[in-house]
Amino acid sequence: MTSPTAPPAVTAVVVVHGSPEPTVRASVQSLLDSTGVDVHVVLVDNASPDGGAACAPWATHERMTLVRSVRNDGFAAGVNQGLRHQREGDLLWLLNDDATVEPDCIAACASVLAAHADAVVVAPRVMLANEPDRIDSIGVVLPPNGEAFNAFIGQRWTGQVADGERIFGPCFSAALFRPDAFRPTSVGPIDERYRLYYEDIDWDLRAAALGLRAVAATAAVVLHQHAGSTRLLGEPARYELVQRNLLLCATKNLSIRSVVRIWWGRLIVQAKGVIKGPMRAERIRSLVRAVAGTSSVLRARRSLPRPSEALEAELFAYSTSHVPNFSADTYATLDD
């Protein structure tokens, strides 16, 4: 008699920094309620200002590991800390603490991953929690100007992508990875230089340069409160981080031709912004801090494989015809 196949084993990492307890509870409980997979949750309290009140109720749960960070070194550092508690051989699931998964979501992603031997990661169909008929992301895209954004954001779901279709790479709000994806022998850990924003773009570019694919799992649904855990930063601070990290990511990972083009483009944009406003100080600081970080990313660049210009063009092409149907200022979708 043949024994039933064991469900895929998954370690899920959720990083929390001051999010409300109901938000964190909904996220964690959705993982524990997942069907068709054996999920263990690693909850990282990333030095929350309230002492980790939202994480405390889970401290003794048998299917949880609670990790408390003594300081907040950013989202990437929090994820890397959580990854160190991966169960041996487990698939890895990353989830923002302001997102919830449908019960069959992770199992659907695992099924797609199993069917695509050349894929290192699967991106689910992430929908906006307050408008669940509209897309938050099905991975990300990177245009030639370096301004990355969520693929299909704000669009109504009409089957834009097929299950198993290749994409540029996942957004780290939700994704399923092979067990060794973050090990130095594969793509490696998330780069902690970024703190927040562009850490997923950096990892996606490194994976592509190694010939590792990312694919979509559109039957796997996640609901995400877009920027629910980060909007308290305020738009000026968010803008400064994004603009700094855009330049560092390009400098570290792209061809010299693309690096020069992106830096020149940003210099023009920021110069005009300094003259006309708003956020004059943030624009200047983003450039100053990008310059200050350049030596560090250049050192890292020496040891990294980079996409050929042909592959780089192929990666940029994923952004063709993509226009965000979403306002980063108001966190609302635009009219169709």
C-alpha positions as a Python dict, from the first residue, in 0.01 Angstrom:
ca = {
    (1, 'M'): (0, 0, 0),
    (2, 'T'): (143, 337, -101),
    (3, 'S'): (170, 591, 178),
    (4, 'P'): (33, 940, 108),
    (5, 'T'): (287, 1201, 7),
    (6, 'A'): (381, 1435, 290),
    (7, 'P'): (276, 1797, 234),
    (8, 'P'): (553, 2042, 146),
    (9, 'A'): (733, 2174, 454),
    (10, 'V'): (762, 2553, 465),
    (11, 'T'): (932, 2802, 695),
    (12, 'A'): (748, 3136, 676),
    (13, 'V'): (929, 3453, 785),
    (14, 'V'): (734, 3760, 897),
    (15, 'V'): (915, 4077, 1011),
    (16, 'V'): (735, 4318, 1243),
    (17, 'H'): (832, 4673, 1339),
    (18, 'G'): (562, 4840, 1542),
    (19, 'S'): (260, 4717, 1345),
    (20, 'P'): (-72, 4698, 1533),
    (21, 'E'): (-150, 4370, 1706),
    (22, 'P'): (-467, 4298, 1500),
    (23, 'T'): (-272, 4339, 1176),
    (24, 'V'): (5, 4103, 1285),
    (25, 'R'): (-245, 3854, 1426),
    (26, 'A'): (-434, 3837, 1096),
    (27, 'S'): (-112, 3781, 901),
    (28, 'V'): (22, 3509, 1128),
    (29, 'Q'): (-311, 3331, 1168),
    (30, 'S'): (-356, 3316, 791),
    (31, 'L'): (-24, 3131, 769),
    (32, 'L'): (-120, 2887, 1043),
    (33, 'D'): (-452, 2825, 866),
    (34, 'S'): (-279, 2732, 539),
    (35, 'T'): (-388, 2400, 390),
    (36, 'G'): (-184, 2142, 202),
    (37, 'V'): (148, 2250, 356),
    (38, 'D'): (332, 2204, 686),
    (39, 'V'): (407, 2563, 791),
    (40, 'H'): (634, 2680, 1072),
    (41, 'V'): (631, 3057, 1127),
    (42, 'V'): (937, 3259, 1225),
    (43, 'L'): (815, 3590, 1365),
    (44, 'V'): (1086, 3856, 1389),
    (45, 'D'): (1020, 4150, 1618),
    (46, 'N'): (1254, 4403, 1458),
    (47, 'A'): (1306, 4620, 1768),
    (48, 'S'): (948, 4749, 1767),
    (49, 'P'): (903, 5083, 1951),
    (50, 'D'): (635, 4925, 2172),
    (51, 'G'): (866, 4645, 2282),
    (52, 'G'): (708, 4392, 2050),
    (53, 'A'): (356, 4389, 2190),
    (54, 'A'): (210, 4249, 1867),
    (55, 'C'): (451, 3955, 1871),
    (56, 'A'): (430, 3867, 2241),
    (57, 'P'): (108, 3656, 2219),
    (58, 'W'): (287, 3411, 1986),
    (59, 'A'): (591, 3350, 2207),
    (60, 'T'): (489, 3000, 2319),
    (61, 'H'): (296, 2879, 2017),
    (62, 'E'): (417, 2533, 1913),
    (63, 'R'): (429, 2621, 1543),
    (64, 'M'): (613, 2949, 1595),
    (65, 'T'): (963, 3073, 1660),
    (66, 'L'): (975, 3424, 1800),
    (67, 'V'): (1297, 3617, 1732),
    (68, 'R'): (1361, 3949, 1902),
    (69, 'S'): (1610, 4187, 1742),
    (70, 'V'): (1791, 4425, 1975),
    (71, 'R'): (1793, 4702, 1711),
    (72, 'N'): (1620, 4784, 1385),
    (73, 'D'): (1874, 4755, 1103),
    (74, 'G'): (1601, 4752, 840),
    (75, 'F'): (1367, 4506, 673),
    (76, 'A'): (1644, 4316, 494),
    (77, 'A'): (1834, 4256, 817),
    (78, 'G'): (1516, 4141, 987),
    (79, 'V'): (1446, 3887, 712),
    (80, 'N'): (1804, 3760, 718),
    (81, 'Q'): (1774, 3713, 1093),
    (82, 'G'): (1455, 3514, 1045),
    (83, 'L'): (1608, 3299, 770),
    (84, 'R'): (1867, 3170, 1015),
    (85, 'H'): (1581, 2981, 1184),
    (86, 'Q'): (1475, 2795, 870),
    (87, 'R'): (1392, 2430, 933),
    (88, 'E'): (1634, 2207, 744),
    (89, 'G'): (1514, 2142, 390),
    (90, 'D'): (1208, 2368, 415),
    (91, 'L'): (1084, 2586, 134),
    (92, 'L'): (1091, 2951, 239),
    (93, 'W'): (794, 3186, 238),
    (94, 'L'): (830, 3560, 294),
    (95, 'L'): (524, 3762, 395),
    (96, 'N'): (479, 4122, 500),
    (97, 'D'): (309, 4162, 835),
    (98, 'D'): (35, 4367, 665),
    (99, 'A'): (-59, 4081, 430),
    (100, 'T'): (-267, 3764, 463),
    (101, 'V'): (-266, 3447, 253),
    (102, 'E'): (-566, 3253, 127),
    (103, 'P'): (-570, 2899, 277),
    (104, 'D'): (-446, 2726, -42),
    (105, 'C'): (-205, 3002, -146),
    (106, 'I'): (126, 2854, -31),
    (107, 'A'): (34, 2505, -152),
    (108, 'A'): (-50, 2649, -495),
    (109, 'C'): (287, 2824, -507),
    (110, 'A'): (464, 2502, -404),
    (111, 'S'): (288, 2316, -685),
    (112, 'V'): (403, 2571, -944),
    (113, 'L'): (758, 2563, -806),
    (114, 'A'): (766, 2182, -825),
    (115, 'A'): (658, 2199, -1189),
    (116, 'H'): (937, 2440, -1290),
    (117, 'A'): (1279, 2294, -1214),
    (118, 'D'): (1460, 2605, -1342),
    (119, 'A'): (1269, 2842, -1111),
    (120, 'V'): (1418, 2952, -779),
    (121, 'V'): (1113, 3151, -666),
    (122, 'V'): (740, 3184, -724),
    (123, 'A'): (545, 3510, -698),
    (124, 'P'): (177, 3479, -602),
    (125, 'R'): (-103, 3706, -717),
    (126, 'V'): (-107, 3977, -451),
    (127, 'M'): (-427, 4181, -442),
    (128, 'L'): (-504, 4509, -265),
    (129, 'A'): (-680, 4429, 63),
    (130, 'N'): (-917, 4726, 37),
    (131, 'E'): (-988, 4659, -334),
    (132, 'P'): (-949, 4282, -371),
    (133, 'D'): (-1041, 4290, -740),
    (134, 'R'): (-731, 4502, -810),
    (135, 'I'): (-370, 4387, -823),
    (136, 'D'): (-106, 4496, -574),
    (137, 'S'): (169, 4295, -745),
    (138, 'I'): (245, 3990, -951),
    (139, 'G'): (616, 4034, -904),
    (140, 'V'): (799, 4354, -992),
    (141, 'V'): (931, 4523, -1305),
    (142, 'L'): (1242, 4735, -1366),
    (143, 'P'): (1231, 4993, -1649),
    (144, 'P'): (1555, 5120, -1808),
    (145, 'N'): (1538, 5437, -1595),
    (146, 'G'): (1575, 5227, -1277),
    (147, 'E'): (1239, 5323, -1124),
    (148, 'A'): (1114, 4979, -1022),
    (149, 'F'): (751, 4918, -926),
    (150, 'N'): (501, 4640, -865),
    (151, 'A'): (390, 4466, -1182),
    (152, 'F'): (25, 4542, -1279),
    (153, 'I'): (-33, 4751, -965),
    (154, 'G'): (-380, 4903, -954),
    (155, 'Q'): (-514, 4706, -1249),
    (156, 'R'): (-823, 4490, -1220),
    (157, 'W'): (-737, 4121, -1240),
    (158, 'T'): (-824, 3998, -1589),
    (159, 'G'): (-577, 3713, -1627),
    (160, 'Q'): (-280, 3930, -1726),
    (161, 'V'): (-34, 3650, -1639),
    (162, 'A'): (-62, 3271, -1666),
    (163, 'D'): (36, 3020, -1400),
    (164, 'G'): (402, 2932, -1445),
    (165, 'E'): (475, 3228, -1673),
    (166, 'R'): (820, 3375, -1633),
    (167, 'I'): (843, 3718, -1466),
    (168, 'F'): (1124, 3959, -1379),
    (169, 'G'): (1118, 3861, -1011),
    (170, 'P'): (907, 3863, -696),
    (171, 'C'): (810, 4147, -471),
    (172, 'F'): (920, 4050, -122),
    (173, 'S'): (579, 4131, 25),
    (174, 'A'): (496, 3766, -54),
    (175, 'A'): (694, 3493, -232),
    (176, 'L'): (794, 3126, -208),
    (177, 'F'): (1161, 3031, -248),
    (178, 'R'): (1355, 2708, -284),
    (179, 'P'): (1527, 2591, 37),
    (180, 'D'): (1876, 2710, -64),
    (181, 'A'): (1774, 3036, -235),
    (182, 'F'): (1934, 3265, 23),
    (183, 'R'): (2252, 3063, 77),
    (184, 'P'): (2588, 3187, -54),
    (185, 'T'): (2601, 2885, -288),
    (186, 'S'): (2286, 3017, -462),
    (187, 'V'): (2163, 3377, -489),
    (188, 'G'): (2268, 3460, -133),
    (189, 'P'): (2118, 3663, 151),
    (190, 'I'): (1928, 3988, 113),
    (191, 'D'): (2158, 4290, 94),
    (192, 'E'): (2121, 4486, 416),
    (193, 'R'): (2262, 4809, 269),
    (194, 'Y'): (1917, 4904, 147),
    (195, 'R'): (1736, 4884, 485),
    (196, 'L'): (1402, 4923, 302),
    (197, 'Y'): (1310, 4932, -69),
    (198, 'Y'): (1502, 4779, -361),
    (199, 'E'): (1629, 4481, -159),
    (200, 'D'): (1400, 4262, -370),
    (201, 'I'): (1513, 4422, -698),
    (202, 'D'): (1876, 4362, -601),
    (203, 'W'): (1809, 3995, -521),
    (204, 'D'): (1603, 3948, -837),
    (205, 'L'): (1885, 4087, -1052),
    (206, 'R'): (2139, 3858, -886),
    (207, 'A'): (1914, 3557, -943),
    (208, 'A'): (1867, 3646, -1310),
    (209, 'A'): (2243, 3689, -1360),
    (210, 'L'): (2286, 3332, -1233),
    (211, 'G'): (2031, 3204, -1482),
    (212, 'L'): (1769, 3136, -1215),
    (213, 'R'): (1411, 3204, -1310),
    (214, 'A'): (1113, 3352, -1129),
    (215, 'V'): (760, 3244, -1223),
    (216, 'A'): (407, 3349, -1133),
    (217, 'A'): (143, 3151, -946),
    (218, 'T'): (-178, 3336, -1028),
    (219, 'A'): (-408, 3088, -854),
    (220, 'A'): (-226, 3169, -528),
    (221, 'V'): (-387, 3477, -372),
    (222, 'V'): (-250, 3714, -108),
    (223, 'L'): (-430, 4021, 27),
    (224, 'H'): (-199, 4311, 107),
    (225, 'Q'): (-259, 4645, 278),
    (226, 'H'): (-22, 4830, 46),
    (227, 'A'): (247, 5007, 252),
    (228, 'G'): (44, 4938, 564),
    (229, 'S'): (361, 4869, 762),
    (230, 'T'): (572, 5148, 607),
    (231, 'R'): (349, 5446, 535),
    (232, 'L'): (414, 5585, 885),
    (233, 'L'): (758, 5678, 753),
    (234, 'G'): (589, 5959, 564),
    (235, 'E'): (627, 6033, 194),
    (236, 'P'): (944, 6248, 223),
    (237, 'A'): (1141, 5977, 409),
    (238, 'R'): (1008, 5707, 178),
    (239, 'Y'): (1103, 5909, -130),
    (240, 'E'): (1456, 5968, -1),
    (241, 'L'): (1509, 5597, 66),
    (242, 'V'): (1372, 5493, -273),
    (243, 'Q'): (1586, 5743, -464),
    (244, 'R'): (1903, 5651, -275),
    (245, 'N'): (1848, 5279, -315),
    (246, 'L'): (1757, 5308, -684),
    (247, 'L'): (2106, 5444, -753),
    (248, 'L'): (2287, 5197, -529),
    (249, 'C'): (2105, 4898, -679),
    (250, 'A'): (2183, 5008, -1034),
    (251, 'T'): (2548, 5074, -952),
    (252, 'K'): (2589, 4733, -793),
    (253, 'N'): (2408, 4519, -1048),
    (254, 'L'): (2374, 4674, -1395),
    (255, 'S'): (2601, 4736, -1692),
    (256, 'I'): (2816, 5049, -1696),
    (257, 'R'): (2601, 5186, -1979),
    (258, 'S'): (2287, 5149, -1767),
    (259, 'V'): (2455, 5286, -1454),
    (260, 'V'): (2562, 5604, -1635),
    (261, 'R'): (2219, 5647, -1793),
    (262, 'I'): (2035, 5601, -1461),
    (263, 'W'): (2265, 5831, -1262),
    (264, 'W'): (2241, 6101, -1530),
    (265, 'G'): (1864, 6069, -1539),
    (266, 'R'): (1834, 6095, -1162),
    (267, 'L'): (2064, 6397, -1149),
    (268, 'I'): (1839, 6578, -1397),
    (269, 'V'): (1520, 6479, -1212),
    (270, 'Q'): (1656, 6585, -874),
    (271, 'A'): (1805, 6910, -1004),
    (272, 'K'): (1465, 7009, -1145),
    (273, 'G'): (1302, 6900, -819),
    (274, 'V'): (1539, 7110, -609),
    (275, 'I'): (1448, 7416, -819),
    (276, 'K'): (1072, 7357, -824),
    (277, 'G'): (1012, 7145, -513),
    (278, 'P'): (873, 6970, -323),
    (279, 'M'): (1106, 6767, -95),
    (280, 'R'): (1417, 6967, -181),
    (281, 'A'): (1614, 6847, 121),
    (282, 'E'): (1520, 6482, 63),
    (283, 'R'): (1630, 6502, -302),
    (284, 'I'): (1969, 6640, -208),
    (285, 'R'): (2016, 6389, 75),
    (286, 'S'): (1923, 6097, -151),
    (287, 'L'): (2206, 6193, -389),
    (288, 'V'): (2456, 6260, -113),
    (289, 'R'): (2381, 5929, 57),
    (290, 'A'): (2393, 5742, -273),
    (291, 'V'): (2738, 5886, -342),
    (292, 'A'): (2847, 5793, 11),
    (293, 'G'): (2733, 5434, -42),
    (294, 'T'): (2887, 5394, -385),
    (295, 'S'): (3226, 5263, -270),
    (296, 'S'): (3057, 4985, -74),
    (297, 'V'): (2842, 4865, -365),
    (298, 'L'): (3134, 4891, -607),
    (299, 'R'): (3332, 4654, -387),
    (300, 'A'): (3039, 4413, -387),
    (301, 'R'): (3004, 4452, -764),
    (302, 'R'): (3350, 4302, -826),
    (303, 'S'): (3246, 3962, -695),
    (304, 'L'): (2898, 3945, -850),
    (305, 'P'): (2787, 3798, -1180),
    (306, 'R'): (2594, 4060, -1375),
    (307, 'P'): (2341, 4024, -1653),
    (308, 'S'): (2484, 4046, -2002),
    (309, 'E'): (2357, 4344, -2198),
    (310, 'A'): (2129, 4106, -2387),
    (311, 'L'): (1984, 3964, -2064),
    (312, 'E'): (1960, 4314, -1918),
    (313, 'A'): (1752, 4422, -2217),
    (314, 'E'): (1533, 4115, -2168),
    (315, 'L'): (1483, 4204, -1800),
    (316, 'F'): (1398, 4566, -1882),
    (317, 'A'): (1150, 4439, -2140),
    (318, 'Y'): (926, 4298, -1867),
    (319, 'S'): (832, 4661, -1789),
    (320, 'T'): (712, 4733, -2143),
    (321, 'S'): (353, 4864, -2143),
    (322, 'H'): (347, 4866, -1762),
    (323, 'V'): (217, 5192, -1615),
    (324, 'P'): (138, 5204, -1241),
    (325, 'N'): (-236, 5257, -1191),
    (326, 'F'): (-168, 5360, -834),
    (327, 'S'): (-68, 5678, -650),
    (328, 'A'): (232, 5648, -419),
    (329, 'D'): (122, 5974, -255),
    (330, 'T'): (-233, 5872, -160),
    (331, 'Y'): (-193, 5489, -167),
    (332, 'A'): (-504, 5471, -384),
    (333, 'T'): (-576, 5325, -725),
    (334, 'L'): (-636, 5558, -1018),
    (335, 'D'): (-946, 5562, -1235),
    (336, 'D'): (-950, 5304, -1516),
}
